[in-house]
Amino acid sequence: MRSNLLHNCVRHFTSEKITPQICVIGAGPAGFYATQHLIKTLKDARVDILDRLPVPFGLVRFGVAPDHPEVKNVIHTFHKTAQNPNVNFFGNIDVGKDVTIKQLRDAYHVIILAYGAEQDRELHIPGENLNNVISGRRFVGWYNGLPVDKDLNIDLDVDEAVICGQGNVAMDIARILLTPIDKLKNTDITAHALEQLSHSKVRKVWLIGRRGPLQAAFTIKELRELIKLENCSTQWRSADFYGVRDHLPKLARPRKRLTELMLKSLDETPATKSNCKNVLAPIFFRGPVEFQGTNAVENLKLCINELSGDNTTGLIARSTNSFEDIKCGLALRCIGYKSVQVDPDILFDSKNGRVLAQHGKVAENFYATGWVAIGPVGVILSTMTNAFEVANRICTELKVEERKPGWTEVSSVLTRNKVQIVTYEDWEKIDQVEQQRGKIVGKPREKIVDVTEMLHIASKESKSVLTNSSANMKIKFKNEAITIAIIELFQRRIWLWLTLKKKF
C-alpha cells in the first residue's frame, strides 16, 4: 500500500498539466468572439488565430462602411483579446494551401472554423457578365480596402445605377454612391475609391426588392440614414404601399417602426426634397430577369412579382407575365454571400455555401461559428451570440487526454512552405503606418491595400515607441503568467513533499 501511495505521489509530483491547444481559423468577429469566451472560461488554454490576410478583424475592417466608425469600435475589444498572453494572431496563412486541415487537427486539440463568407451569390440571368454589372461584395471590398478588390473595374461615368437587393449591404452601397464626397473624405475609405467617387456622375440609384415593404430586409437605422442624406430625395412608389397601413397594428414592434418610417417618408418627400441633386428610388415587387446592353449594361429588365402565402413577413414572391425596364449604366448585385470550402477535409454544403455543422459542431473536436456555419445572416451582435454559444459548447465538451504540439508543429510546416508569418506585433506596425498616413490627409487611417507592401512593413524592425511598448507589454504579461505558473508548481510540489514526509 505504501509502495502504491509513493508511486502515485511521485507520478503526480512529476506530471504537468496538459495545456489545451485550440486553433481558430479566421480573425474576424466570429473568431475573436469565440476566442474571447474560450480564454475567459478555459484559463489555461492557448488559442492561436490564423487568417489568410496579414491583417486581422475581417468583416469589421473590410465590410463595415467607412461612414460607420462607431461600429468599428468593437476592434478595441478584439485588441484586448489579442493582447492576452494565451492568445496569438498569425496572419498571411492560407489554410488549405499553406497548411491543411488534417495537419491542424493533428497539431491541436480543437479546431474552430470562423472564416466567414467570401463569395457573393449570383442571379444566374442573361447579361450578368456584361461590363459594369458588379458584385456588391466586391464593390464593398473596393471602397473598404480588401486587397483582392483594389483593382475592381468599375465605371461611375453614368447617370443611373441599380442595386439588386434591399439588405443592409445594398443600403450601404446606395449611401456611398449618393453621399457628398466631402462627407466621405474624412473617413477611412480607400484613396482609390475616394478619387473615383469624387468624379462620379451617378445621380439616381434604384433599390430593387423582390417582395414588398412589409418584407424589406434593411434595418431602420440604415433607412433613416439614407432618407436624411444631404441633397438627396427619396422617391417611393405609392402603389407599392397599397394596403400596407392596414397591417400596422398587427406588426411586431421593430417591423412596425420600420414600416412607419417608410410611410412617413412617402408622405413627406415630395414637399421637403423636391429640388435635390441626387435621387434614391426604392421599388418593390420586382425581380431581375435580364441585364441588357452591347458591351456594358444599359438596361435592366424586371419581372413584376406578386406575393403568396399566409404569413405577412414571410410571403413568397412569384413572377407574373408583366415586365418593366429600367435604364442604367451600372448594376450591382447584392443578394447575399456564401462561404467556400477551403479544404477538402471540411464537410461542406455547396448548395447553401456553408459548412455542415450541427449547432456549431462539424465533427469530434472540430467546430464552426459565424457566417461559415450559419450563413450570412444578422449583424455583428448576432455573430457574437453564435460565437459565444459555440465556444461554450467547446468548453463543455473539451477533453484533453494527450499532449499536442500546437503552433510548434504548424510553424514548422509553414517554415518548410516558406510562408512569411505575420504576428499581432507585426500587424501593429502596419496599423501604425496606416494611421500615420491617414493623419497627413485628415483621415483616421489610409488603408494599405497591397499585400506585398503589408508584408514588407511587417518584416521591418519597428522604430515606433508605441509598437515596441505594445510588444513589450505582451512579453511582460507572458512573463508574469510564467512566473505565476512556476510559483504554483513550486507550492504544489512542496505540498506533495510534506504529504510524503507525513506518510513515511
N, C-alpha and C positions, 0 to 999 in steps of 0.2 A: 504493500500500500504506500509505504514511504517512497519507494522507488518510482511508482506511478505519479505520485504528487510532485516529486522532484522533477520528473520528466516533463510534466505539464507546465510547471512553473518556468523551467528553463526554456521550453518551447515558446511560452508566452513572452518570456524575457527577451528572446532573440528575434521574435517576429515583429514586423512593422505593418501598420495598417495600409491596405491597398487603396491607392488614390483612383477614384472613378475618372476615366478618361472619356470626355464627351466631345464630339465634333459636330459643329453646326455649319451647314453649307448654305451660305447666303448671309450677307451683312446688312440686310435691310431691316425694316421694323419687326417682321416676324422673328428673324434670327436674334436680334438684340433683345426683344421682349422675352423670348424663350430663355435666353442666357441669363437675363436679369432674375427671372424666377428660379432658375436652377441654382445659381450661386447663393441666392437668399435661403434656399431650403437645404441644399447639399453643401455645407460649409467647406468640405474638404475636396470637392470635385474640381477638376481642371477642365475648362471649356475653351476650345480653340474654334474661332470663327473664320471660315475660309470664304473668300469671294473671288470671282473671276476678274474683277477690276482692281486696280491698285488703290482705289478709294472706297471707303465704307459708306453706309447709310442708304443705299439702294433707292427705293421709291421716294424717300424724303428728299434726297438730293436731285434725283432725275425725274421725278413725277409731280411733285408739288409745284404749283405755279409760282413764278418769281414774285408776283404781287401778293403772295400769301406768306410773308415771312413768319407770321405768328405760328403757322402750322409747323414750321421747321424748328421751332424751339425745342421740340422733343429730342433733337440732337444732343442737347445738354445732358439729358438722361442717359442717352446711349454712350456719351463720352465718359460719364461717371462709371458706367458698367465696364467699358473698355479699360479703364484705369485700375480696375480691381486686380490684385496680384494673381488671382487664379484664372484670369481671362486673357486670351491673346487673340489679336486680329492678324490674319495673314492674307494679304491681298495678292493679286496677279496670279491666282491659281485657278486654272480651268479644270474643274472636276469632270472626269470622263475622258480627259485628254492628257493632262499633266499627271494626274493620279486617278486611279479607278475607284469605284465604289467598293469593290472587293478588297482592294488594298486598305481603304479607310476602315472598313468593317473589321479587318484583321488587326488593325492597329488600335482601334478604340472600342470601348465598352458599349457606347451608344452613338448612333448617327442620327442627326436631325436634318431633313431636307427643308430648306426655307428660302429657296432661290427665286420665288415669285413667278410671275408670268411675263415673258419677254417677247411674245409674238401677238399680233392682233388678228382677230377673226376677219375673214373676207366675206364679201357679199355674194360672190360667185355669180355675177351677172355680166352680160356683154359690155365691153368697153372699159372694164376695170383696169386694164393695162394701158389705157391712154395716158399721155403726159398730163401732169398736174392733177391726176387722181392719186391722192396722197393718203398714206396710212396716218391716222390720227396719233397713234402711238409714236410713230417716227417724227411727226411734227412736234410733239411734246418733247421728245428727246433732243430735237434740233434746237429748240429755244432754251432747254434746260442743261445742255452740255454733255449729253450722252455721247461718248467718243464715236460710236458706230454711226451716229446720225449727223455728225458735224458737216458732212458734205451733201446733205439732202438737196436734191434738185427740185426747187420749188419756184414757181413764177408768181409773184404778187403784183404783177403789172396788169391786173384785171379789175373789173368793177364789182363783180358779184361772186360770192363763194357760197357753196352749200356744204353743210355738215350733216352727214347721215348718222343720226343718233341723237339722243337727248339726255345722256347721262352727264355726270359732273365733268368728265374729261371733255365732252363736247362743249360744255358751258365754258370751261377754261379756255379752250381754243377760240371760241367765239369772242370771249373777252379780250384775249391777247390781240386778235385781229382788229378789234374795234376800239381799243384803249388808245388815247392820245400818247404819242411817243414820249412826251415829257413826263408822263406818269410811269413809264417803264424804265427810263434811262438811269434811275437811281436804285433799281432792283439788281438781283444777281443774274438777270437774263444774259445769255451769252452775247459777246461782242458781235459775232457774225449775224445773229438773229436780229439784234437791235439795229444794225446797219441796214439790213434788208427791209425790216419793218418800217424804218424811217422813210423809205421810198415807196411803200405800199400804196396802191391805188384802190384797194378793196374798200368799198363804201357800204355794201349791203351783204349781210350774212344770213342765209336761210338755215334754220334749225329744223331738221326733218324728223318727225316722230311717227312710228307705225300705228300707234294707238292714240288715245285721246288725252285731254288734260287731266282726267282723273287717274290716269295710269302713268303720268310723266315720271321719269326716273331721276330727274335732277332734284336737288335739295333747295329749301327755301333760302338758305344763305347764298348759294350760287345765283339763284334767280334775282334776289334783291340787289346783288352787286351789278348784275347786267342791266337791269332796268333803271339803275341810278347812274349809269355811265355818262360821263360828260359828253355833251354834243352828240348824243345817240338816242334815237327814238325807238320804241318797241312797237312793232305793228303786228297785232294779233288779228286773226280772222274770227269775227264774231260768230260765224256759222259753226266754228269748231266748239263753241261753248253752249250750243243749244241744249237745254235741259240740265246743264251742269249745276246751276243754283239749287235745283230741286234735291240734289243729293247731299248738299252741305250738312244738314242735321244728322245724317247717318254716318258721316265720315269720322275716322279716328282723328284725334287732335292734330298730329303732325300733317296728315294729308289735308285736313280741313284748313289749316293755316296756309299751306302752300296754295291750295285752290283759291282761297280768299284773296291772296296776293295777286294771283293771275287775273282774277275778276276785277280787282281794284285797278290794276294796270290797264286792263282792257277798257275800263270806263274813263280813265284819266288821260291816257296817252294822246289822243287827238288834240286835246286842248292845251296840254302842257309842253309837248315837244314836237311842234309841227314844222319847225324850220331847222332841224338838226342836219348836220353834215352826214352822219352815219345812221344806218338802219339795221336793227335786229328784227328778223321776221321768223318767229316760231310758227310752224304749221303742223297740224296733227292729221291722223288718219291717212297717211301717205307712205307707200313703200317703194324704194328704189327698184326700177325694172331694168334700166339700161343707161349707161353713160354714152353720150353720142358726141362725135367730133371726127375730124380728119386725122390730125396728129395729136392734138391736145383736146381735152374735154371742152365742149361748147354748150352742151345741153344735158339735162338730166330728165329722163322720162320716169314719171311716178305713176304708180297704180293707186287708185283711190280705194281705201280699205273700209270695211265695216267690222264691227265688233260682235262677238258671240260669246255666250257663257252666262253664268248666274252671278258670280262674284264681281262686284263693280271694279275693284282694283286689279283683278286677275283675269279680265276678259282677254280673249284671243283675237288678234287681227286677222281677217280673212280678205283676200283680194277680190275685187269686183272686175267687171269688164270696162270700167271707166278709167281714163288716164288723164294726166296733166303734165305739161312740160314746163321746166324752169331753166332759163338761160343762166349759164355760169361759166366762168373761166377757171375756177378752182373747185375741186371737190375733195372733201376729207371724210374718210371712213372711220366712224367711232362707234362700233357695235360690240365692243368687248375685247378682252385679252384672253390669251391662252398660254399655258405653260408648255415646256418642251421636255423630252426625255433626254437628259444629258449623258446617261449611261445605260447600256442595255440591261444591267442588273437591277434597274429601278422598274418596279411594276407600274405600268402606265396606261391610262385610259386616253388613247389618241383622239377619240371622237370628242370628248369633253375637254381635252387639253389639261389634264391634271393627274397627279399621282393616285394610284389605287390605295386608299387608306381607309381604315375603319376607325372613326373617332381619333384620327391622328396616328394610328399605328399601321405601318406598312408590313412589318414582319418582326420577329423577335429582336429586340434592341435596335429597331430601325423605325424611325418616326418621320412625320411630315407635318408642317404647320404653315399657316398663311395661304396665300393665293395658289401656291403649288399643290396644296392639299384640298382646299375648299372651293377653288375658282376665284376669279377676280370680282369679289363682292364686298360691299361695305367700305368703310373708311378706316383710317389708322386705328381708331379706337376698337373697331371690331376685330382687326388683326391682332391687337394687343390681347383681347379677351381670348381669342383662339389660341394664341401662343402660350398664355398662362395655363389654359386648360390642358394642352398637350404636355407642357413642362411638368405640370402637377401629376399627370399620369406617369410620366417617366420616373419622377421621384418615388411614386408608389410602387412601381414595378421593378425598379432597378435592383439587380442582384449582382454584386461584384465578387466573383469567386476566384479569379486568376488575374495576375498582373498583365497589363498590356502596355506596349511601348509608347502609344500615342504619337505625339508630334516628333519624337526622336526618330521613329521609323519613317514617318511621312516626309520629314525634311530630307532624309537620306534619298528617298525616291525622287524628290523634286530636284535635289542637287545633281543626281545622275542624269536627270532630264534637262539640266541646265536652265532651270526656271529661276528668275530673279524674284525672290520673296520680298514682299513689302510689309513691314511691321506697322503697328499703330504709331510708333515714333516716326517712322518714315512718312506715314500719311500726314503727321503734324507738320513736317517740312513742306509738303505740298500745300497744306492748308494755309500755312503762314505766307507762302509766296502768293497764293490767290488773294488773300486779304490785303497784302501789300500792294498788289497790282490794282485791286479794287479801290483802295484808298486814293490812288492817284487820279482816278476818273470819277470819284464820288459815288462808288458802289460798295456794298458790303463785301463783295469779292468779285474777282474776274476769274471765272472758272477756266481751268486748263482742260482742253478738250482732246488733246493728243496724248495717247498712252505712252508713246516713246518719251515725250517730254516729262510726263509724270514719273516714269522710271528713272530718268536722268536726275531729276531733282531728289528723288527718294534715295539715290545711291550716293549723294553728296554728303560730306561731313557737315553736320549742322553748325552754323555760326550764330544761331539765334539763342539768346539767353532764355527766351520763353520755351523754345523747344527742348533745350538741354535741361531746363528746370523741370519740365514735364517728365522727361525720361528719367531724370534722377529721382523724382518723386515716386515713380513706379518702382524703381530699384529699391528705394527706401522702404516702400510698403512690402515688397517681396522679402527684403532682409529682415524686417520686423516679423513677418509671418514665419520665416525660417527660425528666427530666434525663439519665438513663442513655441514652435513645434519641438525644438531641442529641449527647452525648459520642461515642457510637458512630458517628453520622453524620459528625461532625467528623473523627474519626480516619480513617474510610473516605475522606473527601474529601482529607485530607492525603496519604494513601497514593496516591490517584489522581493528585494533583498531582505528587508525587515521581516517579510512573511516567511521566507525560507529559514531565516535565523531563528524565528519563533518556533517553527515546526521541528527543527532539527537541533 
